[in-house]
Amino acid sequence: MTTSQLVQEIKKKKSFLCIGLDVDLNKIPEHLLKEEDPIFEFNKAIVDATHHLCVAYKPNTAFYEAYGLKGWSALEKTINYINKNYPELFTIADAKRGDIGNTSTMYAKAFFEDLAFDSVTVAPYMGKDSVEPFLTFKDKHTILLALTSNQGAFDFQTKNAEGKELYKQVLETSKTWNNAQNLMYVVGATKAEFLADIRQIIPDSFLLVPGVGAQGGNLQDVCKYGMNDSVGLLINSSRGIIYASKETDFAKAAASKASELQVEMAQILG
Ligand SMILES: O=C(O)c1cc(=O)[nH]c(=O)n1[C@@H]1O[C@H](COP(=O)(O)O)[C@@H](O)[C@H]1O
């Protein structure tokens, strides 16, 4: 999907919500555990109930890898289901990959070709040659970790090296890489006070912003400092939406939580 198609969808739906499909078998309704593929059945119900309220879905691959082959199969079925039934939705494989160049090429093939995701999250730590292989895929997007939502972000990302915080170096240097137009960045909603500085460096790039809901980030603050003319934001909530109920009404309850955020977003967009 191109960035302009994503922007069109955001404007049409008045939503820049991304729903995180972080499926934990201990948290899903018990009746689903009797199904052959409970993870996929859960995702299918959530997606069918919420697709009109959001513009993106983000399965975090850890939640699938934890269940071995069955988990990976559920991930494959989920991405295929979304692509077939709701092709207008942007998909993010939250896998946080990145390795030496030839290994990164294989990671990129895994998520862009074998599983047809629109984007993948990547750690910048190994530098240019570890990220550029992801950037060579047309209309696919690499979402680089810039300033993450967790407390540990302060261990390295905000530390000064050669007079500049590491996350700023990531933003500035990555802008110079080949096919940098295919980059987006992760900035945690819990780091909203950094967004004005971040926008000075990357005014036009899309930001994936996790950390509203369960992690306590604030949507209004993120929008105040992080929004640009094309909106430029994908706000992710996972647990806060998908685990709204553990009963048979779980999909409806998730839609209701998603709707609360979408309504707030529509008001912000005006
Ligand atoms: O890359 C991410 O999506 C990510 C980056 C970050 O800085 N913080 C963060 O929480 N995430 C992911 O976003 C999701 C947040 O989930 P909730 O806290 O349940 O909304 C999880 O899948 C995290 O792994």
The ligand as an SDF file (V2000), in Angstrom:
LIG
                    3D

 24 25  0  0  0  0  0  0  0  0999 V2000
    6.7660   -1.4510   17.9210 O   0  0  0  0  0  0  0  0  0  0  0  0
    5.7730   -1.4300   18.6620 C   0  0  0  0  0  0  0  0  0  0  0  0
    4.6460   -1.5920   18.2120 O   0  0  0  0  0  0  0  0  0  0  0  0
    5.9530   -1.0280   20.0620 C   0  0  0  0  0  0  0  0  0  0  0  0
    6.9500   -0.1010   20.3160 C   0  0  0  0  0  0  0  0  0  0  0  0
    6.9740    0.5440   21.5570 C   0  0  0  0  0  0  0  0  0  0  0  0
    7.7590    1.4410   21.7790 O   0  0  0  0  0  0  0  0  0  0  0  0
    6.0850    0.1740   22.5100 N   0  0  0  0  0  0  0  0  0  0  0  0
    5.1350   -0.7860   22.3000 C   0  0  0  0  0  0  0  0  0  0  0  0
    4.3210   -1.0290   23.1910 O   0  0  0  0  0  0  0  0  0  0  0  0
    5.1110   -1.4460   21.0940 N   0  0  0  0  0  0  0  0  0  0  0  0
    4.1650   -2.5630   20.8650 C   0  0  0  0  0  0  0  0  0  0  0  0
    2.8350   -2.0270   20.8120 O   0  0  0  0  0  0  0  0  0  0  0  0
    1.9150   -2.8990   21.4870 C   0  0  0  0  0  0  0  0  0  0  0  0
    1.3420   -2.1770   22.6690 C   0  0  0  0  0  0  0  0  0  0  0  0
    0.3370   -2.9360   23.2840 O   0  0  0  0  0  0  0  0  0  0  0  0
   -0.6640   -2.3700   24.4020 P   0  0  0  0  0  0  0  0  0  0  0  0
    0.1670   -1.7610   25.4590 O   0  0  0  0  0  0  0  0  0  0  0  0
   -1.3900   -3.6090   24.8310 O   0  0  0  0  0  0  0  0  0  0  0  0
   -1.5560   -1.3760   23.7230 O   0  0  0  0  0  0  0  0  0  0  0  0
    2.7210   -4.1660   21.8230 C   0  0  0  0  0  0  0  0  0  0  0  0
    2.6200   -5.0590   20.7390 O   0  0  0  0  0  0  0  0  0  0  0  0
    4.1370   -3.6520   21.9270 C   0  0  0  0  0  0  0  0  0  0  0  0
    5.0910   -4.6480   21.6480 O   0  0  0  0  0  0  0  0  0  0  0  0
  1  2  2  0
  2  3  1  0
  2  4  1  0
  4  5  2  0
  4 11  1  0
  5  6  1  0
  6  7  2  0
  6  8  1  0
  8  9  1  0
  9 10  2  0
  9 11  1  0
 11 12  1  0
 12 13  1  0
 12 23  1  0
 13 14  1  0
 14 15  1  0
 14 21  1  0
 15 16  1  0
 16 17  1  0
 17 18  2  0
 17 19  1  0
 17 20  1  0
 21 22  1  0
 21 23  1  0
 23 24  1  0
M  END
$$$$
